[in-house]
């Protein structure tokens, strides 16, 4: 349920609070302070809720690999949640980026240790174990939700607004070259070494070239393109077990090095 009022002239969303004529001393002379929270304390220990805005489910027409670019502004700190799925049009079983509450609803527990407006922008668990990181993803169906919060004091909320939120899902590609990489220095095991790209979030095309070793005939195999894993085999050994090697890696993919700030989400520059 929306908890905001839309100003049709400025196109600004303002939290409508939960105060009613019969629960507060409202007068026309004090209309600018009507946005007041009177409900019981939420997960922050403060009465009220974040402003909660959600788009409709968006059909991209086909499953695509994309990265998000989002701009926003308002009175308060903004956390944008992206829900996505490759085939379920109702987003059942959806994955999350920027996840803020346990089920993306307004009144449920925060999944991180942070509360909006209580931490410095750019340090809000986007890369935490709760899968809040913003990166490239593959989906056909997408939905955006914005949480906006602002605290007047440690025990009271200010009036939250969302003045602007524009989004785009982009398919630009970047290329990256990694030279003289020792597989023993990568994560995983010899059966599935994990490639640590600086810029690529989702691989489109990749070439892996092992360096020659005496008495060995080395070849590389992609184990899982999505997980960016590979292994190197020695054909001379007649074994399917991965072996240590030094490799050159050349890849093209969708950018994945994104960051969140007080103004939006975009590529790290």
Helices and strands as residue ranges (DSSP letters): E 4-7, E 12-15, G 28-33, E 51-54, E 58-75, E 77-85, E 95-97, E 137-149, E 161-170, E 173-182, G 183-185, E 187-189, E 192-194, E 200-210, E 218-224, E 229-234, G 235-237, E 246-255, E 258-260, E 264-267
